[in-house]
Amino acid sequence: MKARLFRPAALCALLTLCAALAPAPDNAAASAGGSAVALKTSPRVPQRGRARRRPRLEICHDPTLPCRSTATFEPHDLPFRVPARAVIWETGEFYAVILKSFRAPEEDCEKFVPESERLAAQELFPRRKVFASRCWEPGTLFYTNTTPTTRFMAVYAGQTRAEAERVLAQVRATGRFPGANLRRMRTGFNGT
């Protein structure tokens, strides 16, 4: 591969950043431009310590099927498959139909959708998990695209917008959740 020559005066910032990576100049490059430094171009090599992209976790959206996971979930949680030795994990994006929501101070963990109300909603959608948010604490689930001052109850509506629209139509057909709306979100946990 042919070496490219760069003049230090013209590319001082580049040389400062690349000084540790630059190979020693060969005789031909040094003699061609006096004080030129030869930088060889090479294929991109992954850097050490660079964060690897974690795979998104599969949601266990059907409460009638077992969820094989190393994590233990509360009945009100939306469970997902968690690998062994996981510390911080997040699912892929999915749609949920928000059945009910209300504001509560972030520090007031006594306000949430009662489990009896969640179970009643679960009976209406036996093959789709109905889940509810609680105060976030380390080791518990969080839900993205929501605020910490809002508690909600929702039903899993699928991966695609089309599937979610069908679930929303089913929810509206019950006549029990007048403010039902779609929300795209993720769930996960921080076990640190």
C-alpha positions in Angstrom: 0.0 0.0 0.0 1.4 3.4 -0.9 2.1 5.8 2.0 0.4 9.2 2.1 2.5 12.2 3.0 1.1 14.9 5.3 2.9 18.2 6.2 3.0 18.8 10.0 2.5 22.5 9.6 -0.8 22.0 7.6 -2.2 19.2 9.8 -0.8 20.0 13.3 -4.1 18.9 15.0 -4.2 15.6 13.1 -0.6 14.8 13.9 -1.1 15.6 17.6 -4.0 13.1 17.7 -2.3 10.5 15.5 1.3 10.8 16.8 1.0 7.6 18.9 -0.5 5.7 15.9 1.9 6.9 13.2 4.6 4.4 12.1 8.1 5.6 11.9 8.8 7.3 8.6 10.7 5.3 6.1 13.8 6.8 4.3 12.0 7.5 1.0 9.1 9.4 2.7 11.5 11.4 4.9 13.7 12.4 2.0 10.8 13.3 -0.3 9.4 16.0 1.9 12.0 16.9 4.4 10.0 16.9 7.6 7.0 15.0 6.3 5.7 12.1 8.3 4.4 9.0 6.5 1.1 7.6 7.7 0.0 4.3 6.2 -3.6 3.8 5.7 -4.9 0.5 7.0 -8.2 -1.2 7.5 -10.2 -0.1 10.5 -9.4 -2.2 13.6 -11.7 -2.3 16.6 -10.3 -0.4 19.5 -9.7 -2.1 22.9 -12.2 -1.2 25.5 -14.8 -0.1 23.0 -18.3 -0.8 24.1 -19.9 -3.7 22.2 -23.5 -3.5 21.3 -25.6 -5.7 23.5 -28.3 -7.8 21.9 -31.9 -6.7 22.7 -33.8 -9.1 24.8 -36.9 -11.0 23.9 -40.1 -10.0 25.7 -42.3 -12.8 27.2 -45.6 -11.2 26.1 -47.9 -14.2 26.5 -48.6 -14.8 30.2 -49.9 -18.3 29.4 -46.4 -19.5 28.3 -43.4 -19.9 30.6 -40.7 -17.3 30.4 -37.2 -18.9 30.6 -35.1 -16.2 32.2 -32.4 -15.9 34.8 -34.3 -13.0 36.3 -37.3 -13.1 38.6 -40.1 -10.7 37.8 -43.0 -9.4 39.9 -46.5 -10.2 38.7 -47.0 -6.6 37.5 -43.8 -6.6 35.4 -43.5 -7.2 31.7 -41.0 -10.2 31.8 -38.3 -10.8 29.2 -35.5 -13.3 28.7 -32.4 -12.2 30.7 -29.0 -14.0 30.2 -26.9 -15.2 33.1 -24.7 -12.6 34.8 -26.6 -9.7 33.3 -26.3 -6.4 35.1 -27.9 -3.7 32.8 -30.1 -4.9 30.1 -32.8 -3.5 27.9 -35.4 -5.0 25.5 -35.9 -4.0 21.9 -38.7 -1.5 21.2 -42.3 -2.6 21.3 -45.7 -1.1 21.4 -48.0 -0.9 24.4 -51.5 0.3 24.8 -51.7 2.5 27.8 -54.9 1.5 29.5 -54.7 3.9 32.5 -52.2 6.5 33.7 -52.0 9.1 36.5 -49.5 11.5 38.0 -47.8 10.7 41.3 -44.7 12.3 42.9 -41.6 10.5 42.0 -40.8 9.8 45.7 -44.3 8.6 46.5 -44.1 4.8 45.9 -47.4 4.1 47.6 -49.4 5.3 44.5 -49.7 2.8 41.7 -52.3 0.8 39.9 -53.6 -1.9 42.3 -52.8 -5.5 41.5 -56.6 -6.4 41.5 -57.2 -3.8 38.8 -54.3 -5.2 36.7 -55.6 -8.7 37.1 -59.1 -7.7 36.0 -57.6 -6.1 32.9 -55.4 -9.2 32.3 -58.6 -11.3 32.1 -59.7 -9.2 29.1 -56.5 -10.0 27.2 -55.4 -13.5 28.3 -52.7 -13.9 25.6 -51.1 -10.4 26.0 -49.4 -9.4 29.2 -51.0 -6.5 31.1 -48.3 -4.8 33.1 -48.0 -1.8 35.4 -45.3 0.6 36.4 -44.1 1.2 39.9 -41.5 3.5 41.5 -38.1 2.8 39.9 -35.4 1.5 42.2 -32.2 -0.4 41.4 -33.0 -4.0 40.5 -36.5 -3.2 39.3 -37.8 -2.6 35.8 -37.8 0.7 34.1 -39.8 1.7 31.0 -38.6 4.2 28.4 -40.7 6.9 26.9 -42.4 7.5 30.2 -41.9 10.0 33.0 -40.9 9.1 36.6 -43.9 11.0 37.9 -46.5 9.0 35.9 -47.7 5.5 36.9 -49.5 3.5 34.2 -51.1 0.2 33.4 -50.6 -1.1 29.8 -51.1 -4.2 27.7 -48.3 -5.5 25.4 -49.4 -4.6 21.8 -46.6 -6.1 19.6 -43.5 -5.2 17.6 -45.2 -3.4 14.7 -47.5 -0.4 14.4 -50.1 -2.5 12.5 -50.3 -5.1 15.2 -50.5 -2.3 17.9 -53.3 -0.6 16.0 -55.3 -3.9 16.0 -54.7 -4.3 19.8 -55.8 -0.7 20.4 -59.0 -1.4 18.5 -59.6 -4.5 20.7 -59.0 -2.3 23.8 -61.4 0.4 22.6 -64.1 -2.3 21.8 -64.2 -3.2 25.5 -65.4 0.3 26.3 -63.6 0.1 29.7 -60.5 2.3 28.9 -61.7 5.5 27.3 -58.2 7.2 27.2 -56.4 4.2 25.8 -53.4 5.2 23.6 -50.4 3.7 21.9 -46.9 4.2 23.2 -43.6 2.8 21.8 -41.2 1.9 24.6 -38.6 -0.5 25.9 -38.2 -2.1 29.3 -35.1 -3.1 31.1 -33.4 -3.2 34.4 -30.3 -1.9 36.1 -29.0 -4.5 38.6 -26.1 -2.4 39.8 
